[in-house]
Amino acid sequence: MAKETKETNSTIEMKWTWVAHMASLIRFIEQGNEDNRQFAFDELMKLAAQLDVTNPIKQKEDEKVKDK
């Protein structure tokens, strides 16, 4: 007599956030091989370029942050 098996499927919803992205890049820098580190560097430089356009650093505001 053959045994019946039932299969169940589940779905996991993954939400990608900036915190998750940064955590991945940091792990690549700390624990990755040379290709991982280069990928993390390139990604960080792309993000920096986008931030320079959308939210440039203002010198006076930057100094306030340093004083805290």
HTML snippet that shows the backbone in 3Dmol.js (N, CA, C, O; Angstrom):
<script src="https://3Dmol.org/build/3Dmol-min.js"></script>
<div id="view" style="width:600px;height:400px;position:relative"></div>
<script>
const pdb = `
ATOM      1  N   MET A   1       0.842  -1.177   0.000  1.00  0.00           N
ATOM      2  CA  MET A   1       0.000   0.000   0.000  1.00  0.00           C
ATOM      3  C   MET A   1       0.895   1.252   0.000  1.00  0.00           C
ATOM      4  O   MET A   1       1.780   1.401   0.844  1.00  0.00           O
ATOM      5  N   ALA A   2       0.648   2.126  -0.945  1.00  0.00           N
ATOM      6  CA  ALA A   2       1.457   3.340  -1.073  1.00  0.00           C
ATOM      7  C   ALA A   2       1.032   4.376  -0.039  1.00  0.00           C
ATOM      8  O   ALA A   2      -0.146   4.526   0.284  1.00  0.00           O
ATOM      9  N   LYS A   3       2.016   5.065   0.454  1.00  0.00           N
ATOM     10  CA  LYS A   3       1.768   6.103   1.464  1.00  0.00           C
ATOM     11  C   LYS A   3       1.466   7.426   0.758  1.00  0.00           C
ATOM     12  O   LYS A   3       2.194   7.824  -0.152  1.00  0.00           O
ATOM     13  N   GLU A   4       0.417   8.094   1.165  1.00  0.00           N
ATOM     14  CA  GLU A   4       0.075   9.391   0.573  1.00  0.00           C
ATOM     15  C   GLU A   4       0.832  10.507   1.282  1.00  0.00           C
ATOM     16  O   GLU A   4       0.926  10.541   2.509  1.00  0.00           O
ATOM     17  N   THR A   5       1.362  11.402   0.487  1.00  0.00           N
ATOM     18  CA  THR A   5       2.034  12.571   1.064  1.00  0.00           C
ATOM     19  C   THR A   5       1.327  13.819   0.579  1.00  0.00           C
ATOM     20  O   THR A   5       0.877  13.897  -0.565  1.00  0.00           O
ATOM     21  N   LYS A   6       1.239  14.778   1.456  1.00  0.00           N
ATOM     22  CA  LYS A   6       0.627  16.060   1.099  1.00  0.00           C
ATOM     23  C   LYS A   6       1.714  17.120   1.068  1.00  0.00           C
ATOM     24  O   LYS A   6       2.570  17.189   1.950  1.00  0.00           O
ATOM     25  N   GLU A   7       1.660  17.930   0.046  1.00  0.00           N
ATOM     26  CA  GLU A   7       2.606  19.034  -0.063  1.00  0.00           C
ATOM     27  C   GLU A   7       1.900  20.327   0.312  1.00  0.00           C
ATOM     28  O   GLU A   7       0.735  20.543  -0.025  1.00  0.00           O
ATOM     29  N   THR A   8       2.621  21.168   1.006  1.00  0.00           N
ATOM     30  CA  THR A   8       2.094  22.497   1.302  1.00  0.00           C
ATOM     31  C   THR A   8       3.085  23.534   0.790  1.00  0.00           C
ATOM     32  O   THR A   8       4.299  23.334   0.829  1.00  0.00           O
ATOM     33  N   ASN A   9       2.557  24.603   0.329  1.00  0.00           N
ATOM     34  CA  ASN A   9       3.388  25.718  -0.144  1.00  0.00           C
ATOM     35  C   ASN A   9       3.188  26.905   0.766  1.00  0.00           C
ATOM     36  O   ASN A   9       2.073  27.177   1.214  1.00  0.00           O
ATOM     37  N   SER A  10       4.269  27.610   1.040  1.00  0.00           N
ATOM     38  CA  SER A  10       4.165  28.849   1.799  1.00  0.00           C
ATOM     39  C   SER A  10       4.880  29.945   1.040  1.00  0.00           C
ATOM     40  O   SER A  10       5.782  29.703   0.238  1.00  0.00           O
ATOM     41  N   THR A  11       4.449  31.139   1.319  1.00  0.00           N
ATOM     42  CA  THR A  11       5.058  32.307   0.693  1.00  0.00           C
ATOM     43  C   THR A  11       5.669  33.176   1.778  1.00  0.00           C
ATOM     44  O   THR A  11       5.044  33.460   2.800  1.00  0.00           O
ATOM     45  N   ILE A  12       6.888  33.583   1.537  1.00  0.00           N
ATOM     46  CA  ILE A  12       7.571  34.487   2.462  1.00  0.00           C
ATOM     47  C   ILE A  12       7.678  35.840   1.769  1.00  0.00           C
ATOM     48  O   ILE A  12       8.206  35.948   0.663  1.00  0.00           O
ATOM     49  N   GLU A  13       7.175  36.853   2.431  1.00  0.00           N
ATOM     50  CA  GLU A  13       7.270  38.196   1.867  1.00  0.00           C
ATOM     51  C   GLU A  13       8.542  38.846   2.385  1.00  0.00           C
ATOM     52  O   GLU A  13       8.737  38.987   3.592  1.00  0.00           O
ATOM     53  N   MET A  14       9.409  39.240   1.452  1.00  0.00           N
ATOM     54  CA  MET A  14      10.656  39.892   1.817  1.00  0.00           C
ATOM     55  C   MET A  14      10.548  41.362   1.432  1.00  0.00           C
ATOM     56  O   MET A  14      10.248  41.695   0.285  1.00  0.00           O
ATOM     57  N   LYS A  15      10.792  42.222   2.385  1.00  0.00           N
ATOM     58  CA  LYS A  15      10.777  43.656   2.102  1.00  0.00           C
ATOM     59  C   LYS A  15      12.214  44.157   2.146  1.00  0.00           C
ATOM     60  O   LYS A  15      12.913  44.013   3.149  1.00  0.00           O
ATOM     61  N   TRP A  16      12.633  44.743   1.045  1.00  0.00           N
ATOM     62  CA  TRP A  16      13.988  45.257   0.962  1.00  0.00           C
ATOM     63  C   TRP A  16      13.971  46.701   1.448  1.00  0.00           C
ATOM     64  O   TRP A  16      13.225  47.532   0.929  1.00  0.00           O
ATOM     65  N   THR A  17      14.790  46.988   2.437  1.00  0.00           N
ATOM     66  CA  THR A  17      14.859  48.335   2.998  1.00  0.00           C
ATOM     67  C   THR A  17      16.292  48.837   2.876  1.00  0.00           C
ATOM     68  O   THR A  17      17.208  48.073   2.571  1.00  0.00           O
ATOM     69  N   TRP A  18      16.470  50.118   3.116  1.00  0.00           N
ATOM     70  CA  TRP A  18      17.830  50.672   3.098  1.00  0.00           C
ATOM     71  C   TRP A  18      18.679  50.029   4.190  1.00  0.00           C
ATOM     72  O   TRP A  18      19.867  49.775   3.985  1.00  0.00           O
ATOM     73  N   VAL A  19      18.086  49.767   5.334  1.00  0.00           N
ATOM     74  CA  VAL A  19      18.839  49.137   6.430  1.00  0.00           C
ATOM     75  C   VAL A  19      19.316  47.753   6.000  1.00  0.00           C
ATOM     76  O   VAL A  19      20.467  47.392   6.243  1.00  0.00           O
ATOM     77  N   ALA A  20      18.453  46.987   5.372  1.00  0.00           N
ATOM     78  CA  ALA A  20      18.845  45.655   4.904  1.00  0.00           C
ATOM     79  C   ALA A  20      19.931  45.751   3.836  1.00  0.00           C
ATOM     80  O   ALA A  20      20.875  44.960   3.833  1.00  0.00           O
ATOM     81  N   HIS A  21      19.799  46.707   2.940  1.00  0.00           N
ATOM     82  CA  HIS A  21      20.790  46.890   1.879  1.00  0.00           C
ATOM     83  C   HIS A  21      22.147  47.278   2.472  1.00  0.00           C
ATOM     84  O   HIS A  21      23.180  46.728   2.089  1.00  0.00           O
ATOM     85  N   MET A  22      22.134  48.222   3.405  1.00  0.00           N
ATOM     86  CA  MET A  22      23.392  48.633   4.041  1.00  0.00           C
ATOM     87  C   MET A  22      24.019  47.480   4.823  1.00  0.00           C
ATOM     88  O   MET A  22      25.236  47.300   4.789  1.00  0.00           O
ATOM     89  N   ALA A  23      23.198  46.699   5.525  1.00  0.00           N
ATOM     90  CA  ALA A  23      23.719  45.558   6.276  1.00  0.00           C
ATOM     91  C   ALA A  23      24.406  44.562   5.334  1.00  0.00           C
ATOM     92  O   ALA A  23      25.458  44.013   5.665  1.00  0.00           O
ATOM     93  N   SER A  24      23.811  44.334   4.171  1.00  0.00           N
ATOM     94  CA  SER A  24      24.417  43.426   3.192  1.00  0.00           C
ATOM     95  C   SER A  24      25.747  43.973   2.690  1.00  0.00           C
ATOM     96  O   SER A  24      26.730  43.239   2.587  1.00  0.00           O
ATOM     97  N   LEU A  25      25.771  45.254   2.382  1.00  0.00           N
ATOM     98  CA  LEU A  25      27.018  45.855   1.890  1.00  0.00           C
ATOM     99  C   LEU A  25      28.116  45.808   2.958  1.00  0.00           C
ATOM    100  O   LEU A  25      29.277  45.544   2.647  1.00  0.00           O
ATOM    101  N   ILE A  26      27.750  46.062   4.195  1.00  0.00           N
ATOM    102  CA  ILE A  26      28.731  46.005   5.284  1.00  0.00           C
ATOM    103  C   ILE A  26      29.280  44.594   5.424  1.00  0.00           C
ATOM    104  O   ILE A  26      30.483  44.409   5.605  1.00  0.00           O
ATOM    105  N   ARG A  27      28.404  43.597   5.341  1.00  0.00           N
ATOM    106  CA  ARG A  27      28.874  42.197   5.419  1.00  0.00           C
ATOM    107  C   ARG A  27      29.813  41.876   4.267  1.00  0.00           C
ATOM    108  O   ARG A  27      30.821  41.194   4.455  1.00  0.00           O
ATOM    109  N   PHE A  28      29.486  42.367   3.074  1.00  0.00           N
ATOM    110  CA  PHE A  28      30.370  42.150   1.935  1.00  0.00           C
ATOM    111  C   PHE A  28      31.743  42.759   2.192  1.00  0.00           C
ATOM    112  O   PHE A  28      32.763  42.149   1.873  1.00  0.00           O
ATOM    113  N   ILE A  29      31.773  43.947   2.762  1.00  0.00           N
ATOM    114  CA  ILE A  29      33.049  44.613   3.041  1.00  0.00           C
ATOM    115  C   ILE A  29      33.830  43.850   4.115  1.00  0.00           C
ATOM    116  O   ILE A  29      35.035  43.638   3.984  1.00  0.00           O
ATOM    117  N   GLU A  30      33.131  43.440   5.174  1.00  0.00           N
ATOM    118  CA  GLU A  30      33.805  42.782   6.299  1.00  0.00           C
ATOM    119  C   GLU A  30      34.196  41.333   6.015  1.00  0.00           C
ATOM    120  O   GLU A  30      35.281  40.897   6.399  1.00  0.00           O
ATOM    121  N   GLN A  31      33.321  40.591   5.347  1.00  0.00           N
ATOM    122  CA  GLN A  31      33.532  39.152   5.242  1.00  0.00           C
ATOM    123  C   GLN A  31      33.666  38.636   3.818  1.00  0.00           C
ATOM    124  O   GLN A  31      33.950  37.456   3.611  1.00  0.00           O
ATOM    125  N   GLY A  32      33.469  39.495   2.851  1.00  0.00           N
ATOM    126  CA  GLY A  32      33.436  39.030   1.468  1.00  0.00           C
ATOM    127  C   GLY A  32      34.805  38.906   0.839  1.00  0.00           C
ATOM    128  O   GLY A  32      35.814  39.349   1.388  1.00  0.00           O
ATOM    129  N   ASN A  33      34.807  38.288  -0.333  1.00  0.00           N
ATOM    130  CA  ASN A  33      36.041  38.198  -1.103  1.00  0.00           C
ATOM    131  C   ASN A  33      36.245  39.513  -1.862  1.00  0.00           C
ATOM    132  O   ASN A  33      35.476  40.458  -1.684  1.00  0.00           O
ATOM    133  N   GLU A  34      37.256  39.573  -2.689  1.00  0.00           N
ATOM    134  CA  GLU A  34      37.581  40.818  -3.382  1.00  0.00           C
ATOM    135  C   GLU A  34      36.432  41.290  -4.276  1.00  0.00           C
ATOM    136  O   GLU A  34      36.161  42.488  -4.356  1.00  0.00           O
ATOM    137  N   ASP A  35      35.762  40.360  -4.943  1.00  0.00           N
ATOM    138  CA  ASP A  35      34.626  40.736  -5.794  1.00  0.00           C
ATOM    139  C   ASP A  35      33.481  41.322  -4.966  1.00  0.00           C
ATOM    140  O   ASP A  35      32.849  42.296  -5.376  1.00  0.00           O
ATOM    141  N   ASN A  36      33.217  40.720  -3.791  1.00  0.00           N
ATOM    142  CA  ASN A  36      32.167  41.240  -2.907  1.00  0.00           C
ATOM    143  C   ASN A  36      32.499  42.644  -2.434  1.00  0.00           C
ATOM    144  O   ASN A  36      31.637  43.524  -2.423  1.00  0.00           O
ATOM    145  N   ARG A  37      33.752  42.852  -2.043  1.00  0.00           N
ATOM    146  CA  ARG A  37      34.161  44.179  -1.570  1.00  0.00           C
ATOM    147  C   ARG A  37      34.058  45.216  -2.682  1.00  0.00           C
ATOM    148  O   ARG A  37      33.635  46.347  -2.445  1.00  0.00           O
ATOM    149  N   GLN A  38      34.445  44.827  -3.894  1.00  0.00           N
ATOM    150  CA  GLN A  38      34.348  45.765  -5.022  1.00  0.00           C
ATOM    151  C   GLN A  38      32.893  46.094  -5.318  1.00  0.00           C
ATOM    152  O   GLN A  38      32.568  47.249  -5.594  1.00  0.00           O
ATOM    153  N   PHE A  39      32.008  45.098  -5.266  1.00  0.00           N
ATOM    154  CA  PHE A  39      30.583  45.331  -5.480  1.00  0.00           C
ATOM    155  C   PHE A  39      30.050  46.308  -4.436  1.00  0.00           C
ATOM    156  O   PHE A  39      29.336  47.249  -4.782  1.00  0.00           O
ATOM    157  N   ALA A  40      30.387  46.096  -3.162  1.00  0.00           N
ATOM    158  CA  ALA A  40      29.916  46.972  -2.089  1.00  0.00           C
ATOM    159  C   ALA A  40      30.421  48.398  -2.304  1.00  0.00           C
ATOM    160  O   ALA A  40      29.665  49.355  -2.138  1.00  0.00           O
ATOM    161  N   PHE A  41      31.683  48.540  -2.668  1.00  0.00           N
ATOM    162  CA  PHE A  41      32.255  49.863  -2.925  1.00  0.00           C
ATOM    163  C   PHE A  41      31.500  50.554  -4.057  1.00  0.00           C
ATOM    164  O   PHE A  41      31.128  51.721  -3.939  1.00  0.00           O
ATOM    165  N   ASP A  42      31.276  49.829  -5.153  1.00  0.00           N
ATOM    166  CA  ASP A  42      30.570  50.413  -6.300  1.00  0.00           C
ATOM    167  C   ASP A  42      29.146  50.835  -5.929  1.00  0.00           C
ATOM    168  O   ASP A  42      28.687  51.906  -6.328  1.00  0.00           O
ATOM    169  N   GLU A  43      28.457  49.995  -5.169  1.00  0.00           N
ATOM    170  CA  GLU A  43      27.096  50.326  -4.742  1.00  0.00           C
ATOM    171  C   GLU A  43      27.088  51.565  -3.854  1.00  0.00           C
ATOM    172  O   GLU A  43      26.230  52.433  -4.009  1.00  0.00           O
ATOM    173  N   LEU A  44      28.033  51.651  -2.930  1.00  0.00           N
ATOM    174  CA  LEU A  44      28.099  52.819  -2.047  1.00  0.00           C
ATOM    175  C   LEU A  44      28.408  54.090  -2.828  1.00  0.00           C
ATOM    176  O   LEU A  44      27.877  55.155  -2.514  1.00  0.00           O
ATOM    177  N   MET A  45      29.253  53.988  -3.831  1.00  0.00           N
ATOM    178  CA  MET A  45      29.567  55.165  -4.643  1.00  0.00           C
ATOM    179  C   MET A  45      28.351  55.598  -5.477  1.00  0.00           C
ATOM    180  O   MET A  45      28.133  56.795  -5.666  1.00  0.00           O
ATOM    181  N   LYS A  46      27.554  54.633  -5.981  1.00  0.00           N
ATOM    182  CA  LYS A  46      26.322  54.979  -6.703  1.00  0.00           C
ATOM    183  C   LYS A  46      25.356  55.703  -5.770  1.00  0.00           C
ATOM    184  O   LYS A  46      24.753  56.710  -6.143  1.00  0.00           O
ATOM    185  N   LEU A  47      25.219  55.181  -4.558  1.00  0.00           N
ATOM    186  CA  LEU A  47      24.323  55.824  -3.589  1.00  0.00           C
ATOM    187  C   LEU A  47      24.815  57.229  -3.236  1.00  0.00           C
ATOM    188  O   LEU A  47      24.014  58.155  -3.108  1.00  0.00           O
ATOM    189  N   ALA A  48      26.122  57.385  -3.081  1.00  0.00           N
ATOM    190  CA  ALA A  48      26.684  58.700  -2.767  1.00  0.00           C
ATOM    191  C   ALA A  48      26.395  59.688  -3.893  1.00  0.00           C
ATOM    192  O   ALA A  48      26.060  60.843  -3.631  1.00  0.00           O
ATOM    193  N   ALA A  49      26.520  59.247  -5.139  1.00  0.00           N
ATOM    194  CA  ALA A  49      26.242  60.118  -6.282  1.00  0.00           C
ATOM    195  C   ALA A  49      24.771  60.533  -6.295  1.00  0.00           C
ATOM    196  O   ALA A  49      24.453  61.688  -6.577  1.00  0.00           O
ATOM    197  N   GLN A  50      23.879  59.595  -5.991  1.00  0.00           N
ATOM    198  CA  GLN A  50      22.458  59.931  -5.939  1.00  0.00           C
ATOM    199  C   GLN A  50      22.162  60.914  -4.808  1.00  0.00           C
ATOM    200  O   GLN A  50      21.374  61.845  -4.977  1.00  0.00           O
ATOM    201  N   LEU A  51      22.795  60.702  -3.656  1.00  0.00           N
ATOM    202  CA  LEU A  51      22.583  61.602  -2.527  1.00  0.00           C
ATOM    203  C   LEU A  51      23.112  63.003  -2.810  1.00  0.00           C
ATOM    204  O   LEU A  51      22.513  63.991  -2.387  1.00  0.00           O
ATOM    205  N   ASP A  52      24.236  63.091  -3.527  1.00  0.00           N
ATOM    206  CA  ASP A  52      24.753  64.416  -3.880  1.00  0.00           C
ATOM    207  C   ASP A  52      23.750  65.203  -4.708  1.00  0.00           C
ATOM    208  O   ASP A  52      23.691  66.429  -4.608  1.00  0.00           O
ATOM    209  N   VAL A  53      22.968  64.520  -5.515  1.00  0.00           N
ATOM    210  CA  VAL A  53      21.963  65.187  -6.344  1.00  0.00           C
ATOM    211  C   VAL A  53      20.717  65.507  -5.525  1.00  0.00           C
ATOM    212  O   VAL A  53      20.204  66.624  -5.576  1.00  0.00           O
ATOM    213  N   THR A  54      20.232  64.522  -4.768  1.00  0.00           N
ATOM    214  CA  THR A  54      18.950  64.688  -4.087  1.00  0.00           C
ATOM    215  C   THR A  54      19.051  65.367  -2.732  1.00  0.00           C
ATOM    216  O   THR A  54      18.100  66.013  -2.293  1.00  0.00           O
ATOM    217  N   ASN A  55      20.184  65.231  -2.067  1.00  0.00           N
ATOM    218  CA  ASN A  55      20.312  65.755  -0.706  1.00  0.00           C
ATOM    219  C   ASN A  55      21.765  66.146  -0.430  1.00  0.00           C
ATOM    220  O   ASN A  55      22.434  65.503   0.379  1.00  0.00           O
ATOM    221  N   PRO A  56      22.257  67.197  -1.098  1.00  0.00           N
ATOM    222  CA  PRO A  56      23.668  67.557  -0.931  1.00  0.00           C
ATOM    223  C   PRO A  56      23.974  68.006   0.504  1.00  0.00           C
ATOM    224  O   PRO A  56      23.117  68.557   1.194  1.00  0.00           O
ATOM    225  N   ILE A  57      25.195  67.760   0.924  1.00  0.00           N
ATOM    226  CA  ILE A  57      25.638  68.173   2.256  1.00  0.00           C
ATOM    227  C   ILE A  57      25.822  69.688   2.247  1.00  0.00           C
ATOM    228  O   ILE A  57      26.452  70.252   1.353  1.00  0.00           O
ATOM    229  N   LYS A  58      25.262  70.319   3.253  1.00  0.00           N
ATOM    230  CA  LYS A  58      25.452  71.753   3.421  1.00  0.00           C
ATOM    231  C   LYS A  58      26.486  71.923   4.525  1.00  0.00           C
ATOM    232  O   LYS A  58      26.335  71.359   5.609  1.00  0.00           O
ATOM    233  N   GLN A  59      27.508  72.677   4.267  1.00  0.00           N
ATOM    234  CA  GLN A  59      28.640  72.774   5.188  1.00  0.00           C
ATOM    235  C   GLN A  59      28.212  73.151   6.604  1.00  0.00           C
ATOM    236  O   GLN A  59      28.679  72.546   7.569  1.00  0.00           O
ATOM    237  N   LYS A  60      27.329  74.141   6.743  1.00  0.00           N
ATOM    238  CA  LYS A  60      26.924  74.570   8.091  1.00  0.00           C
ATOM    239  C   LYS A  60      26.160  73.469   8.794  1.00  0.00           C
ATOM    240  O   LYS A  60      26.352  73.252   9.991  1.00  0.00           O
ATOM    241  N   GLU A  61      25.290  72.763   8.072  1.00  0.00           N
ATOM    242  CA  GLU A  61      24.531  71.659   8.670  1.00  0.00           C
ATOM    243  C   GLU A  61      25.481  70.529   9.059  1.00  0.00           C
ATOM    244  O   GLU A  61      25.306  69.895  10.100  1.00  0.00           O
ATOM    245  N   ASP A  62      26.489  70.280   8.219  1.00  0.00           N
ATOM    246  CA  ASP A  62      27.462  69.223   8.502  1.00  0.00           C
ATOM    247  C   ASP A  62      28.222  69.548   9.788  1.00  0.00           C
ATOM    248  O   ASP A  62      28.481  68.657  10.597  1.00  0.00           O
ATOM    249  N   GLU A  63      28.576  70.806   9.979  1.00  0.00           N
ATOM    250  CA  GLU A  63      29.301  71.202  11.186  1.00  0.00           C
ATOM    251  C   GLU A  63      28.442  71.009  12.434  1.00  0.00           C
ATOM    252  O   GLU A  63      28.967  70.637  13.483  1.00  0.00           O
ATOM    253  N   LYS A  64      27.121  71.256  12.344  1.00  0.00           N
ATOM    254  CA  LYS A  64      26.226  71.051  13.475  1.00  0.00           C
ATOM    255  C   LYS A  64      26.208  69.584  13.877  1.00  0.00           C
ATOM    256  O   LYS A  64      26.190  69.265  15.066  1.00  0.00           O
ATOM    257  N   VAL A  65      26.212  68.693  12.898  1.00  0.00           N
ATOM    258  CA  VAL A  65      26.201  67.266  13.195  1.00  0.00           C
ATOM    259  C   VAL A  65      27.496  66.864  13.881  1.00  0.00           C
ATOM    260  O   VAL A  65      27.477  66.067  14.819  1.00  0.00           O
ATOM    261  N   LYS A  66      28.617  67.403  13.429  1.00  0.00           N
ATOM    262  CA  LYS A  66      29.912  67.063  14.023  1.00  0.00           C
ATOM    263  C   LYS A  66      29.999  67.527  15.474  1.00  0.00           C
ATOM    264  O   LYS A  66      30.658  66.878  16.287  1.00  0.00           O
ATOM    265  N   ASP A  67      29.347  68.636  15.812  1.00  0.00           N
ATOM    266  CA  ASP A  67      29.423  69.185  17.164  1.00  0.00           C
ATOM    267  C   ASP A  67      28.620  68.361  18.175  1.00  0.00           C
ATOM    268  O   ASP A  67      28.863  68.462  19.378  1.00  0.00           O
ATOM    269  N   LYS A  68      27.689  67.565  17.715  1.00  0.00           N
ATOM    270  CA  LYS A  68      26.832  66.812  18.652  1.00  0.00           C
ATOM    271  C   LYS A  68      27.582  65.728  19.358  1.00  0.00           C
ATOM    272  O   LYS A  68      27.005  65.009  20.174  1.00  0.00           O
TER     273      LYS A  68
END
`;
const viewer = $3Dmol.createViewer("view");
viewer.addModel(pdb, "pdb");
viewer.setStyle({}, {cartoon: {color: "spectrum"}});
viewer.zoomTo();
viewer.render();
</script>
